Amino acid sequence: MGPLAGVRIVVTRAAHQAEELARPLRDLGAVVILLPVIDIGPPSDPEPLRNAAAHSNRYDWIIFTSANAIRAFVAELPFPVRTCTANLAAVGVATGRVAEEHGFTISLTPHTYTAEALVEAFHAEDLSGKQILIPSAAITRDVVATELRRRGARVDVVEAYRNVLPREAASRAAEVFQEPFPDWVVFASSSAVDNLVCLVGADTLRRLKIASIGPITSKTIRRYGFELAAEANVQTVEGLVEALARGLPSRS
């Protein structure tokens, strides 16, 4: 019997990423309910990403802020990853790990996994005139690009992918959120929070304990007026699982 034995936890990650979180929760005894409220779609216009990838060796730095951005970027590279000459930065260890799995060597990773920490990690770099590429989601926080431009860098932000609502999300959500209600819902991104509120409404989610992967997602959760029952100290799947294990697993 693990610390989460019998606790019913809704995992909202995209289908291709859900098992990374669901598996360790099951190992702790949780009953995991998969409800993907995010899917990854192609950019609305693929040409900017394709062009940036083709000319990526003209950049001094490429900054990856998510695993999805890495996968989208690699798909458009017209040459082997090992011949990419730009310095590479990743917003966190998990993102850096995916980059390395694709053959990249990461030169810079902040100690904490936020945009602000990533900007701070460049404090020793003279960025005047440096060219920086950021492949990103269609809707993203502009903190990194804004601050690096303020320090003199020339920053290109290109849409690498879109977070879209899965086709079956509404019907699946209707199945999940009925008596007996789950105990917890877990969010690993602000987009997941927005999408699930759109699907089931804020009042429904107030009946559950809510866990967050980190401060940015938590800020979105609080914006809807929800109480936060658990937040990862380290913004990784492992940190999120630890936060849930520390939380009170009793039913609401």
Secondary structure, 3 states (H helix, E strand, C coil): CCCCCCCEEEECCCHHHHHHHHHHHHHCCCEEEECCCCEEECCCCCHHHHHHHHCHHHCCEEEECCHHHHHHHHHHCCCCHHHCCCEEEECCHHHHHHHHHCCCCCCECCCCCCHHHHHHHCCCCCCCCCEEEEEEECCCCCHHHHHHHHCCCEEEEEEEEEEECCCCHHHHHHHHCCCCCCCEEEECCHHHHHHHHHHHCHHHHCCCEEEECCHHHHHHHHHCCCCCCEECCCCCHHHHHHHHHHCCCCCC
